[in-house]
């Protein structure tokens, strides 16, 4: 069974461009993001299940470990268009 620390090591091994791609996928298609992460882990000799990846992502998000990710214009545009542009406001706690 893989550990959260192994997951973090795999995350640290990817380029900033891949990290941005993965974050964009997380916003647009969670299942695709999880599968992409499983593939990257496999390339690094680590095996994760989809449930493990989801659990690690939740734990890391709770620890604010994704706050440093820079998003490209296309990803930001996708976030703004999702559900009538309310995604960012909900993420920041604004329900208006």
C-alpha positions as CSV (number, residue, x, y, z in Angstrom):
1,X,0.0,0.0,0.0
2,X,1.3,3.4,-1.0
3,X,1.6,6.2,1.5
4,X,0.8,9.9,1.5
5,X,4.5,10.6,1.7
6,X,5.1,8.6,-1.5
7,X,2.2,10.6,-3.1
8,X,3.9,13.8,-2.1
9,X,7.2,12.6,-3.5
10,X,5.6,11.9,-6.8
11,X,4.0,15.3,-6.8
12,X,7.4,16.9,-6.1
13,X,8.9,15.1,-9.1
14,X,6.7,16.6,-11.7
15,X,7.4,19.8,-13.5
16,X,5.4,23.0,-12.7
17,X,3.7,22.6,-16.1
18,X,2.5,19.1,-15.4
19,X,1.4,20.2,-11.9
20,X,-0.7,23.0,-13.5
21,X,-2.1,20.5,-16.0
22,X,-3.1,18.2,-13.2
23,X,-4.8,21.0,-11.2
24,X,-6.7,22.0,-14.3
25,X,-7.9,18.4,-14.7
26,X,-8.9,18.3,-11.1
27,X,-11.2,21.3,-11.6
28,X,-12.6,20.0,-14.9
29,X,-12.6,16.2,-14.7
30,X,-11.7,14.6,-11.4
31,X,-11.7,11.0,-12.8
32,X,-9.3,12.1,-15.6
33,X,-7.0,13.8,-13.1
34,X,-6.9,10.8,-10.8
35,X,-6.1,8.5,-13.8
36,X,-3.4,10.9,-14.9
37,X,-1.9,10.9,-11.4
38,X,-2.0,7.1,-11.3
39,X,-0.1,7.0,-14.6
40,X,2.6,9.5,-13.4
41,X,3.0,7.5,-10.2
42,X,3.4,4.3,-12.2
43,X,6.1,5.9,-14.3
44,X,7.9,6.6,-11.0
45,X,7.6,3.1,-9.8
46,X,4.7,3.7,-7.4
47,X,1.3,2.2,-7.5
48,X,-1.8,4.0,-6.2
49,X,-5.5,3.1,-6.4
50,X,-8.0,5.7,-7.4
51,X,-9.4,5.8,-3.9
52,X,-5.9,6.4,-2.4
53,X,-5.3,9.3,-4.8
54,X,-8.7,10.9,-3.9
55,X,-8.0,10.4,-0.1
56,X,-4.5,11.9,-0.5
57,X,-5.9,14.9,-2.5
58,X,-8.5,15.6,0.2
59,X,-5.9,15.4,2.9
60,X,-3.5,17.7,1.1
61,X,-6.2,20.1,0.3
62,X,-7.2,20.2,3.9
63,X,-3.6,21.1,4.7
64,X,-3.6,23.9,2.1
65,X,-0.9,22.2,0.1
66,X,-2.3,23.4,-3.3
67,X,-2.3,27.1,-2.5
68,X,1.0,27.7,-4.3
69,X,-0.1,26.4,-7.7
70,X,-0.1,28.9,-10.5
71,X,-2.9,28.5,-13.0
72,X,-2.7,29.3,-16.7
73,X,-5.3,31.4,-18.5
74,X,-7.2,28.4,-20.0
75,X,-7.6,26.8,-16.6
76,X,-8.8,30.0,-15.0
77,X,-11.3,30.5,-17.8
78,X,-12.6,26.9,-17.3
79,X,-13.0,27.6,-13.6
80,X,-15.0,30.8,-14.3
81,X,-17.3,29.2,-16.8
82,X,-18.0,26.2,-14.5
83,X,-21.6,26.4,-13.1
84,X,-22.3,29.9,-14.2
85,X,-19.0,31.4,-12.9
86,X,-19.7,30.7,-9.2
87,X,-16.9,28.2,-8.6
88,X,-14.3,30.7,-7.4
89,X,-16.8,32.4,-5.1
90,X,-17.9,29.1,-3.5
91,X,-14.2,28.1,-3.0
92,X,-13.7,31.4,-1.2
93,X,-16.8,30.9,1.0
94,X,-19.0,33.5,-0.8
95,X,-22.4,32.0,-1.6
96,X,-23.8,35.1,-3.3
